[in-house]
Amino acid sequence: MKSQWGNCHWRQGYITLNTALARCPETLRDYVALHELVHFVHPDHGPGFYGLMDRLMPDWRQRRKELRRYGGALAG
């Protein structure tokens, strides 16, 4: 994975997480893992997806913003 932190294969029943997450703080790894897990309930990024993210991790927007600073880790 060179451009994504994670991917949900909801039809097949599994998620893939980028190994570059190991270079990120645990709070950001938790955000990515939850984001992908929520796709099992809401496969798209519609209102239901964001509503569930809000309920399960109220500060997810801040974590997503912080994760952007680690984008260079995706390349190598």
PyMOL Python script that loads the backbone (N, CA, C, O; Angstrom):
from pymol import cmd

cmd.read_pdbstr("""\
ATOM      1  N   MET A   1       0.844  -1.172   0.000  1.00  0.00           N
ATOM      2  CA  MET A   1       0.000   0.000   0.000  1.00  0.00           C
ATOM      3  C   MET A   1       0.892   1.239   0.000  1.00  0.00           C
ATOM      4  O   MET A   1       1.658   1.467   0.937  1.00  0.00           O
ATOM      5  N   LYS A   2       0.786   2.014  -1.036  1.00  0.00           N
ATOM      6  CA  LYS A   2       1.634   3.201  -1.130  1.00  0.00           C
ATOM      7  C   LYS A   2       0.883   4.502  -0.975  1.00  0.00           C
ATOM      8  O   LYS A   2       1.497   5.560  -0.840  1.00  0.00           O
ATOM      9  N   SER A   3      -0.452   4.442  -0.992  1.00  0.00           N
ATOM     10  CA  SER A   3      -1.194   5.696  -0.911  1.00  0.00           C
ATOM     11  C   SER A   3      -2.338   5.651   0.094  1.00  0.00           C
ATOM     12  O   SER A   3      -3.077   6.628   0.222  1.00  0.00           O
ATOM     13  N   GLN A   4      -2.499   4.552   0.802  1.00  0.00           N
ATOM     14  CA  GLN A   4      -3.596   4.443   1.761  1.00  0.00           C
ATOM     15  C   GLN A   4      -3.069   3.945   3.101  1.00  0.00           C
ATOM     16  O   GLN A   4      -2.109   3.177   3.163  1.00  0.00           O
ATOM     17  N   TRP A   5      -3.709   4.391   4.155  1.00  0.00           N
ATOM     18  CA  TRP A   5      -3.377   3.906   5.496  1.00  0.00           C
ATOM     19  C   TRP A   5      -4.073   2.581   5.758  1.00  0.00           C
ATOM     20  O   TRP A   5      -3.562   1.739   6.496  1.00  0.00           O
ATOM     21  N   GLY A   6      -5.221   2.401   5.162  1.00  0.00           N
ATOM     22  CA  GLY A   6      -5.965   1.172   5.364  1.00  0.00           C
ATOM     23  C   GLY A   6      -7.006   0.991   4.286  1.00  0.00           C
ATOM     24  O   GLY A   6      -7.299   1.906   3.516  1.00  0.00           O
ATOM     25  N   ASN A   7      -7.562  -0.212   4.244  1.00  0.00           N
ATOM     26  CA  ASN A   7      -8.565  -0.520   3.252  1.00  0.00           C
ATOM     27  C   ASN A   7      -9.483  -1.582   3.828  1.00  0.00           C
ATOM     28  O   ASN A   7      -9.020  -2.542   4.444  1.00  0.00           O
ATOM     29  N   CYS A   8     -10.774  -1.414   3.632  1.00  0.00           N
ATOM     30  CA  CYS A   8     -11.758  -2.385   4.099  1.00  0.00           C
ATOM     31  C   CYS A   8     -12.282  -3.168   2.909  1.00  0.00           C
ATOM     32  O   CYS A   8     -12.764  -2.598   1.930  1.00  0.00           O
ATOM     33  N   HIS A   9     -12.182  -4.461   3.010  1.00  0.00           N
ATOM     34  CA  HIS A   9     -12.729  -5.367   2.001  1.00  0.00           C
ATOM     35  C   HIS A   9     -13.990  -5.978   2.627  1.00  0.00           C
ATOM     36  O   HIS A   9     -14.009  -7.152   2.997  1.00  0.00           O
ATOM     37  N   TRP A  10     -15.033  -5.161   2.736  1.00  0.00           N
ATOM     38  CA  TRP A  10     -16.194  -5.548   3.527  1.00  0.00           C
ATOM     39  C   TRP A  10     -16.922  -6.756   2.970  1.00  0.00           C
ATOM     40  O   TRP A  10     -17.469  -7.546   3.739  1.00  0.00           O
ATOM     41  N   ARG A  11     -16.944  -6.917   1.685  1.00  0.00           N
ATOM     42  CA  ARG A  11     -17.617  -8.096   1.124  1.00  0.00           C
ATOM     43  C   ARG A  11     -16.877  -9.385   1.474  1.00  0.00           C
ATOM     44  O   ARG A  11     -17.497 -10.424   1.701  1.00  0.00           O
ATOM     45  N   GLN A  12     -15.555  -9.311   1.516  1.00  0.00           N
ATOM     46  CA  GLN A  12     -14.748 -10.491   1.845  1.00  0.00           C
ATOM     47  C   GLN A  12     -14.540 -10.646   3.349  1.00  0.00           C
ATOM     48  O   GLN A  12     -14.121 -11.707   3.812  1.00  0.00           O
ATOM     49  N   GLY A  13     -14.830  -9.599   4.110  1.00  0.00           N
ATOM     50  CA  GLY A  13     -14.775  -9.681   5.559  1.00  0.00           C
ATOM     51  C   GLY A  13     -13.423  -9.439   6.187  1.00  0.00           C
ATOM     52  O   GLY A  13     -13.135  -9.988   7.250  1.00  0.00           O
ATOM     53  N   TYR A  14     -12.574  -8.622   5.553  1.00  0.00           N
ATOM     54  CA  TYR A  14     -11.290  -8.312   6.178  1.00  0.00           C
ATOM     55  C   TYR A  14     -10.846  -6.891   5.860  1.00  0.00           C
ATOM     56  O   TYR A  14     -11.313  -6.271   4.904  1.00  0.00           O
ATOM     57  N   ILE A  15      -9.932  -6.394   6.686  1.00  0.00           N
ATOM     58  CA  ILE A  15      -9.324  -5.092   6.437  1.00  0.00           C
ATOM     59  C   ILE A  15      -7.824  -5.283   6.250  1.00  0.00           C
ATOM     60  O   ILE A  15      -7.245  -6.265   6.715  1.00  0.00           O
ATOM     61  N   THR A  16      -7.216  -4.339   5.569  1.00  0.00           N
ATOM     62  CA  THR A  16      -5.774  -4.297   5.382  1.00  0.00           C
ATOM     63  C   THR A  16      -5.281  -2.983   5.960  1.00  0.00           C
ATOM     64  O   THR A  16      -5.844  -1.928   5.669  1.00  0.00           O
ATOM     65  N   LEU A  17      -4.245  -3.035   6.769  1.00  0.00           N
ATOM     66  CA  LEU A  17      -3.644  -1.827   7.329  1.00  0.00           C
ATOM     67  C   LEU A  17      -2.219  -1.699   6.825  1.00  0.00           C
ATOM     68  O   LEU A  17      -1.489  -2.685   6.725  1.00  0.00           O
ATOM     69  N   ASN A  18      -1.837  -0.480   6.513  1.00  0.00           N
ATOM     70  CA  ASN A  18      -0.502  -0.199   6.018  1.00  0.00           C
ATOM     71  C   ASN A  18       0.516  -0.385   7.140  1.00  0.00           C
ATOM     72  O   ASN A  18       0.301   0.094   8.254  1.00  0.00           O
ATOM     73  N   THR A  19       1.612  -1.070   6.862  1.00  0.00           N
ATOM     74  CA  THR A  19       2.645  -1.275   7.876  1.00  0.00           C
ATOM     75  C   THR A  19       3.300   0.038   8.306  1.00  0.00           C
ATOM     76  O   THR A  19       3.918   0.103   9.368  1.00  0.00           O
ATOM     77  N   ALA A  20       3.166   1.084   7.486  1.00  0.00           N
ATOM     78  CA  ALA A  20       3.712   2.392   7.851  1.00  0.00           C
ATOM     79  C   ALA A  20       3.021   2.960   9.092  1.00  0.00           C
ATOM     80  O   ALA A  20       3.544   3.881   9.720  1.00  0.00           O
ATOM     81  N   LEU A  21       1.862   2.427   9.449  1.00  0.00           N
ATOM     82  CA  LEU A  21       1.184   2.875  10.669  1.00  0.00           C
ATOM     83  C   LEU A  21       2.035   2.615  11.907  1.00  0.00           C
ATOM     84  O   LEU A  21       1.849   3.264  12.937  1.00  0.00           O
ATOM     85  N   ALA A  22       2.955   1.681  11.812  1.00  0.00           N
ATOM     86  CA  ALA A  22       3.836   1.392  12.949  1.00  0.00           C
ATOM     87  C   ALA A  22       4.675   2.615  13.317  1.00  0.00           C
ATOM     88  O   ALA A  22       5.154   2.715  14.447  1.00  0.00           O
ATOM     89  N   ARG A  23       4.856   3.536  12.389  1.00  0.00           N
ATOM     90  CA  ARG A  23       5.634   4.755  12.637  1.00  0.00           C
ATOM     91  C   ARG A  23       4.781   5.887  13.192  1.00  0.00           C
ATOM     92  O   ARG A  23       5.283   6.980  13.454  1.00  0.00           O
ATOM     93  N   CYS A  24       3.508   5.627  13.367  1.00  0.00           N
ATOM     94  CA  CYS A  24       2.566   6.647  13.854  1.00  0.00           C
ATOM     95  C   CYS A  24       2.212   6.390  15.313  1.00  0.00           C
ATOM     96  O   CYS A  24       2.314   5.260  15.789  1.00  0.00           O
ATOM     97  N   PRO A  25       1.800   7.426  16.017  1.00  0.00           N
ATOM     98  CA  PRO A  25       1.332   7.240  17.396  1.00  0.00           C
ATOM     99  C   PRO A  25       0.126   6.297  17.465  1.00  0.00           C
ATOM    100  O   PRO A  25      -0.645   6.179  16.513  1.00  0.00           O
ATOM    101  N   GLU A  26      -0.012   5.644  18.588  1.00  0.00           N
ATOM    102  CA  GLU A  26      -1.091   4.682  18.780  1.00  0.00           C
ATOM    103  C   GLU A  26      -2.467   5.300  18.546  1.00  0.00           C
ATOM    104  O   GLU A  26      -3.351   4.638  18.003  1.00  0.00           O
ATOM    105  N   THR A  27      -2.660   6.532  18.939  1.00  0.00           N
ATOM    106  CA  THR A  27      -3.970   7.173  18.758  1.00  0.00           C
ATOM    107  C   THR A  27      -4.346   7.271  17.280  1.00  0.00           C
ATOM    108  O   THR A  27      -5.522   7.199  16.925  1.00  0.00           O
ATOM    109  N   LEU A  28      -3.346   7.436  16.430  1.00  0.00           N
ATOM    110  CA  LEU A  28      -3.607   7.522  14.992  1.00  0.00           C
ATOM    111  C   LEU A  28      -3.834   6.142  14.399  1.00  0.00           C
ATOM    112  O   LEU A  28      -4.648   5.980  13.490  1.00  0.00           O
ATOM    113  N   ARG A  29      -3.128   5.157  14.902  1.00  0.00           N
ATOM    114  CA  ARG A  29      -3.378   3.775  14.465  1.00  0.00           C
ATOM    115  C   ARG A  29      -4.801   3.374  14.836  1.00  0.00           C
ATOM    116  O   ARG A  29      -5.499   2.728  14.054  1.00  0.00           O
ATOM    117  N   ASP A  30      -5.226   3.765  16.044  1.00  0.00           N
ATOM    118  CA  ASP A  30      -6.587   3.463  16.478  1.00  0.00           C
ATOM    119  C   ASP A  30      -7.613   4.108  15.549  1.00  0.00           C
ATOM    120  O   ASP A  30      -8.621   3.490  15.205  1.00  0.00           O
ATOM    121  N   TYR A  31      -7.354   5.347  15.147  1.00  0.00           N
ATOM    122  CA  TYR A  31      -8.273   6.038  14.235  1.00  0.00           C
ATOM    123  C   TYR A  31      -8.395   5.280  12.916  1.00  0.00           C
ATOM    124  O   TYR A  31      -9.506   5.037  12.444  1.00  0.00           O
ATOM    125  N   VAL A  32      -7.275   4.909  12.322  1.00  0.00           N
ATOM    126  CA  VAL A  32      -7.311   4.216  11.030  1.00  0.00           C
ATOM    127  C   VAL A  32      -8.029   2.872  11.164  1.00  0.00           C
ATOM    128  O   VAL A  32      -8.853   2.516  10.321  1.00  0.00           O
ATOM    129  N   ALA A  33      -7.716   2.137  12.215  1.00  0.00           N
ATOM    130  CA  ALA A  33      -8.361   0.838  12.415  1.00  0.00           C
ATOM    131  C   ALA A  33      -9.876   1.007  12.576  1.00  0.00           C
ATOM    132  O   ALA A  33     -10.651   0.266  11.972  1.00  0.00           O
ATOM    133  N   LEU A  34     -10.294   1.979  13.388  1.00  0.00           N
ATOM    134  CA  LEU A  34     -11.725   2.196  13.573  1.00  0.00           C
ATOM    135  C   LEU A  34     -12.378   2.627  12.266  1.00  0.00           C
ATOM    136  O   LEU A  34     -13.458   2.144  11.925  1.00  0.00           O
ATOM    137  N   HIS A  35     -11.741   3.519  11.541  1.00  0.00           N
ATOM    138  CA  HIS A  35     -12.275   3.978  10.254  1.00  0.00           C
ATOM    139  C   HIS A  35     -12.577   2.778   9.363  1.00  0.00           C
ATOM    140  O   HIS A  35     -13.657   2.684   8.780  1.00  0.00           O
ATOM    141  N   GLU A  36     -11.634   1.878   9.263  1.00  0.00           N
ATOM    142  CA  GLU A  36     -11.837   0.716   8.402  1.00  0.00           C
ATOM    143  C   GLU A  36     -12.900  -0.221   8.965  1.00  0.00           C
ATOM    144  O   GLU A  36     -13.701  -0.764   8.204  1.00  0.00           O
ATOM    145  N   LEU A  37     -12.924  -0.418  10.263  1.00  0.00           N
ATOM    146  CA  LEU A  37     -13.932  -1.292  10.867  1.00  0.00           C
ATOM    147  C   LEU A  37     -15.344  -0.746  10.678  1.00  0.00           C
ATOM    148  O   LEU A  37     -16.281  -1.517  10.470  1.00  0.00           O
ATOM    149  N   VAL A  38     -15.503   0.571  10.747  1.00  0.00           N
ATOM    150  CA  VAL A  38     -16.830   1.181  10.563  1.00  0.00           C
ATOM    151  C   VAL A  38     -17.360   0.905   9.157  1.00  0.00           C
ATOM    152  O   VAL A  38     -18.572   0.894   8.939  1.00  0.00           O
ATOM    153  N   HIS A  39     -16.455   0.684   8.205  1.00  0.00           N
ATOM    154  CA  HIS A  39     -16.904   0.353   6.847  1.00  0.00           C
ATOM    155  C   HIS A  39     -17.650  -0.981   6.790  1.00  0.00           C
ATOM    156  O   HIS A  39     -18.381  -1.222   5.829  1.00  0.00           O
ATOM    157  N   PHE A  40     -17.492  -1.839   7.769  1.00  0.00           N
ATOM    158  CA  PHE A  40     -18.279  -3.071   7.789  1.00  0.00           C
ATOM    159  C   PHE A  40     -19.753  -2.772   8.050  1.00  0.00           C
ATOM    160  O   PHE A  40     -20.624  -3.542   7.647  1.00  0.00           O
ATOM    161  N   VAL A  41     -20.029  -1.668   8.716  1.00  0.00           N
ATOM    162  CA  VAL A  41     -21.406  -1.248   8.993  1.00  0.00           C
ATOM    163  C   VAL A  41     -21.911  -0.314   7.902  1.00  0.00           C
ATOM    164  O   VAL A  41     -23.053  -0.422   7.456  1.00  0.00           O
ATOM    165  N   HIS A  42     -21.041   0.612   7.473  1.00  0.00           N
ATOM    166  CA  HIS A  42     -21.370   1.601   6.434  1.00  0.00           C
ATOM    167  C   HIS A  42     -20.258   1.563   5.385  1.00  0.00           C
ATOM    168  O   HIS A  42     -19.234   2.222   5.564  1.00  0.00           O
ATOM    169  N   PRO A  43     -20.432   0.811   4.295  1.00  0.00           N
ATOM    170  CA  PRO A  43     -19.368   0.676   3.293  1.00  0.00           C
ATOM    171  C   PRO A  43     -18.953   1.987   2.612  1.00  0.00           C
ATOM    172  O   PRO A  43     -17.850   2.082   2.074  1.00  0.00           O
ATOM    173  N   ASP A  44     -19.828   2.989   2.633  1.00  0.00           N
ATOM    174  CA  ASP A  44     -19.499   4.262   1.980  1.00  0.00           C
ATOM    175  C   ASP A  44     -19.104   5.304   3.031  1.00  0.00           C
ATOM    176  O   ASP A  44     -19.016   5.002   4.222  1.00  0.00           O
ATOM    177  N   HIS A  45     -18.872   6.521   2.572  1.00  0.00           N
ATOM    178  CA  HIS A  45     -18.569   7.636   3.471  1.00  0.00           C
ATOM    179  C   HIS A  45     -19.773   8.561   3.571  1.00  0.00           C
ATOM    180  O   HIS A  45     -19.643   9.782   3.482  1.00  0.00           O
ATOM    181  N   GLY A  46     -20.939   7.968   3.757  1.00  0.00           N
ATOM    182  CA  GLY A  46     -22.164   8.746   3.875  1.00  0.00           C
ATOM    183  C   GLY A  46     -22.400   9.220   5.304  1.00  0.00           C
ATOM    184  O   GLY A  46     -21.561   9.013   6.180  1.00  0.00           O
ATOM    185  N   PRO A  47     -23.539   9.854   5.534  1.00  0.00           N
ATOM    186  CA  PRO A  47     -23.856  10.382   6.867  1.00  0.00           C
ATOM    187  C   PRO A  47     -23.837   9.317   7.968  1.00  0.00           C
ATOM    188  O   PRO A  47     -23.415   9.595   9.091  1.00  0.00           O
ATOM    189  N   GLY A  48     -24.285   8.115   7.654  1.00  0.00           N
ATOM    190  CA  GLY A  48     -24.282   7.050   8.651  1.00  0.00           C
ATOM    191  C   GLY A  48     -22.874   6.694   9.094  1.00  0.00           C
ATOM    192  O   GLY A  48     -22.630   6.442  10.274  1.00  0.00           O
ATOM    193  N   PHE A  49     -21.946   6.674   8.140  1.00  0.00           N
ATOM    194  CA  PHE A  49     -20.546   6.380   8.453  1.00  0.00           C
ATOM    195  C   PHE A  49     -20.004   7.420   9.426  1.00  0.00           C
ATOM    196  O   PHE A  49     -19.431   7.073  10.459  1.00  0.00           O
ATOM    197  N   TYR A  50     -20.186   8.695   9.093  1.00  0.00           N
ATOM    198  CA  TYR A  50     -19.643   9.764   9.937  1.00  0.00           C
ATOM    199  C   TYR A  50     -20.363   9.846  11.284  1.00  0.00           C
ATOM    200  O   TYR A  50     -19.752  10.184  12.299  1.00  0.00           O
ATOM    201  N   GLY A  51     -21.656   9.538  11.290  1.00  0.00           N
ATOM    202  CA  GLY A  51     -22.378   9.524  12.558  1.00  0.00           C
ATOM    203  C   GLY A  51     -21.840   8.465  13.505  1.00  0.00           C
ATOM    204  O   GLY A  51     -21.692   8.710  14.702  1.00  0.00           O
ATOM    205  N   LEU A  52     -21.546   7.281  12.962  1.00  0.00           N
ATOM    206  CA  LEU A  52     -20.990   6.224  13.798  1.00  0.00           C
ATOM    207  C   LEU A  52     -19.579   6.572  14.253  1.00  0.00           C
ATOM    208  O   LEU A  52     -19.218   6.307  15.399  1.00  0.00           O
ATOM    209  N   MET A  53     -18.787   7.154  13.383  1.00  0.00           N
ATOM    210  CA  MET A  53     -17.447   7.605  13.792  1.00  0.00           C
ATOM    211  C   MET A  53     -17.562   8.620  14.923  1.00  0.00           C
ATOM    212  O   MET A  53     -16.809   8.553  15.894  1.00  0.00           O
ATOM    213  N   ASP A  54     -18.490   9.549  14.805  1.00  0.00           N
ATOM    214  CA  ASP A  54     -18.692  10.557  15.859  1.00  0.00           C
ATOM    215  C   ASP A  54     -19.044   9.915  17.190  1.00  0.00           C
ATOM    216  O   ASP A  54     -18.558  10.340  18.238  1.00  0.00           O
ATOM    217  N   ARG A  55     -19.886   8.894  17.150  1.00  0.00           N
ATOM    218  CA  ARG A  55     -20.293   8.233  18.396  1.00  0.00           C
ATOM    219  C   ARG A  55     -19.159   7.418  19.008  1.00  0.00           C
ATOM    220  O   ARG A  55     -18.989   7.405  20.227  1.00  0.00           O
ATOM    221  N   LEU A  56     -18.387   6.741  18.169  1.00  0.00           N
ATOM    222  CA  LEU A  56     -17.348   5.846  18.685  1.00  0.00           C
ATOM    223  C   LEU A  56     -16.034   6.548  19.009  1.00  0.00           C
ATOM    224  O   LEU A  56     -15.305   6.127  19.907  1.00  0.00           O
ATOM    225  N   MET A  57     -15.735   7.616  18.279  1.00  0.00           N
ATOM    226  CA  MET A  57     -14.477   8.343  18.479  1.00  0.00           C
ATOM    227  C   MET A  57     -14.743   9.821  18.203  1.00  0.00           C
ATOM    228  O   MET A  57     -14.485  10.303  17.100  1.00  0.00           O
ATOM    229  N   PRO A  58     -15.258  10.542  19.201  1.00  0.00           N
ATOM    230  CA  PRO A  58     -15.652  11.939  18.986  1.00  0.00           C
ATOM    231  C   PRO A  58     -14.542  12.847  18.439  1.00  0.00           C
ATOM    232  O   PRO A  58     -14.838  13.849  17.789  1.00  0.00           O
ATOM    233  N   ASP A  59     -13.296  12.517  18.686  1.00  0.00           N
ATOM    234  CA  ASP A  59     -12.193  13.367  18.204  1.00  0.00           C
ATOM    235  C   ASP A  59     -11.554  12.848  16.918  1.00  0.00           C
ATOM    236  O   ASP A  59     -10.408  13.189  16.625  1.00  0.00           O
ATOM    237  N   TRP A  60     -12.267  12.036  16.150  1.00  0.00           N
ATOM    238  CA  TRP A  60     -11.668  11.440  14.957  1.00  0.00           C
ATOM    239  C   TRP A  60     -11.218  12.483  13.936  1.00  0.00           C
ATOM    240  O   TRP A  60     -10.231  12.262  13.236  1.00  0.00           O
ATOM    241  N   ARG A  61     -11.904  13.590  13.838  1.00  0.00           N
ATOM    242  CA  ARG A  61     -11.506  14.617  12.860  1.00  0.00           C
ATOM    243  C   ARG A  61     -10.134  15.192  13.201  1.00  0.00           C
ATOM    244  O   ARG A  61      -9.315  15.423  12.312  1.00  0.00           O
ATOM    245  N   GLN A  62      -9.891  15.419  14.474  1.00  0.00           N
ATOM    246  CA  GLN A  62      -8.576  15.910  14.899  1.00  0.00           C
ATOM    247  C   GLN A  62      -7.507  14.861  14.628  1.00  0.00           C
ATOM    248  O   GLN A  62      -6.409  15.200  14.188  1.00  0.00           O
ATOM    249  N   ARG A  63      -7.807  13.607  14.881  1.00  0.00           N
ATOM    250  CA  ARG A  63      -6.837  12.536  14.616  1.00  0.00           C
ATOM    251  C   ARG A  63      -6.541  12.437  13.123  1.00  0.00           C
ATOM    252  O   ARG A  63      -5.390  12.245  12.730  1.00  0.00           O
ATOM    253  N   ARG A  64      -7.574  12.566  12.288  1.00  0.00           N
ATOM    254  CA  ARG A  64      -7.358  12.520  10.837  1.00  0.00           C
ATOM    255  C   ARG A  64      -6.450  13.659  10.400  1.00  0.00           C
ATOM    256  O   ARG A  64      -5.554  13.479   9.575  1.00  0.00           O
ATOM    257  N   LYS A  65      -6.695  14.828  10.967  1.00  0.00           N
ATOM    258  CA  LYS A  65      -5.869  15.994  10.645  1.00  0.00           C
ATOM    259  C   LYS A  65      -4.407  15.734  11.038  1.00  0.00           C
ATOM    260  O   LYS A  65      -3.492  16.035  10.270  1.00  0.00           O
ATOM    261  N   GLU A  66      -4.199  15.185  12.215  1.00  0.00           N
ATOM    262  CA  GLU A  66      -2.852  14.879  12.686  1.00  0.00           C
ATOM    263  C   GLU A  66      -2.192  13.809  11.816  1.00  0.00           C
ATOM    264  O   GLU A  66      -0.987  13.869  11.571  1.00  0.00           O
ATOM    265  N   LEU A  67      -2.964  12.838  11.350  1.00  0.00           N
ATOM    266  CA  LEU A  67      -2.421  11.765  10.517  1.00  0.00           C
ATOM    267  C   LEU A  67      -1.831  12.302   9.220  1.00  0.00           C
ATOM    268  O   LEU A  67      -0.881  11.730   8.687  1.00  0.00           O
ATOM    269  N   ARG A  68      -2.382  13.382   8.717  1.00  0.00           N
ATOM    270  CA  ARG A  68      -1.873  13.963   7.462  1.00  0.00           C
ATOM    271  C   ARG A  68      -0.402  14.358   7.573  1.00  0.00           C
ATOM    272  O   ARG A  68       0.314  14.368   6.572  1.00  0.00           O
ATOM    273  N   ARG A  69       0.048  14.682   8.781  1.00  0.00           N
ATOM    274  CA  ARG A  69       1.461  15.038   8.968  1.00  0.00           C
ATOM    275  C   ARG A  69       2.389  13.846   8.765  1.00  0.00           C
ATOM    276  O   ARG A  69       3.594  14.022   8.584  1.00  0.00           O
ATOM    277  N   TYR A  70       1.845  12.652   8.795  1.00  0.00           N
ATOM    278  CA  TYR A  70       2.634  11.434   8.629  1.00  0.00           C
ATOM    279  C   TYR A  70       2.562  10.884   7.205  1.00  0.00           C
ATOM    280  O   TYR A  70       3.007   9.766   6.944  1.00  0.00           O
ATOM    281  N   GLY A  71       2.013  11.654   6.307  1.00  0.00           N
ATOM    282  CA  GLY A  71       1.860  11.186   4.921  1.00  0.00           C
ATOM    283  C   GLY A  71       3.148  10.735   4.280  1.00  0.00           C
ATOM    284  O   GLY A  71       3.128   9.842   3.433  1.00  0.00           O
ATOM    285  N   GLY A  72       4.272  11.323   4.655  1.00  0.00           N
ATOM    286  CA  GLY A  72       5.556  10.912   4.095  1.00  0.00           C
ATOM    287  C   GLY A  72       5.910   9.483   4.458  1.00  0.00           C
ATOM    288  O   GLY A  72       6.691   8.846   3.752  1.00  0.00           O
ATOM    289  N   ALA A  73       5.357   8.970   5.537  1.00  0.00           N
ATOM    290  CA  ALA A  73       5.641   7.587   5.941  1.00  0.00           C
ATOM    291  C   ALA A  73       5.071   6.583   4.950  1.00  0.00           C
ATOM    292  O   ALA A  73       5.534   5.445   4.881  1.00  0.00           O
ATOM    293  N   LEU A  74       4.069   6.999   4.184  1.00  0.00           N
ATOM    294  CA  LEU A  74       3.473   6.093   3.205  1.00  0.00           C
ATOM    295  C   LEU A  74       4.444   5.738   2.093  1.00  0.00           C
ATOM    296  O   LEU A  74       4.399   4.637   1.545  1.00  0.00           O
ATOM    297  N   ALA A  75       5.316   6.669   1.766  1.00  0.00           N
ATOM    298  CA  ALA A  75       6.244   6.448   0.653  1.00  0.00           C
ATOM    299  C   ALA A  75       7.411   5.553   1.050  1.00  0.00           C
ATOM    300  O   ALA A  75       8.060   4.971   0.181  1.00  0.00           O
ATOM    301  N   GLY A  76       7.678   5.436   2.287  1.00  0.00           N
ATOM    302  CA  GLY A  76       8.812   4.589   2.608  1.00  0.00           C
ATOM    303  C   GLY A  76       9.212   4.732   3.993  1.00  0.00           C
ATOM    304  O   GLY A  76      10.162   4.082   4.431  1.00  0.00           O
TER     305      GLY A  76
END
""", "prot")
cmd.dss("prot")
cmd.show_as("cartoon", "prot")
cmd.util.cbc("prot")
cmd.orient("prot")
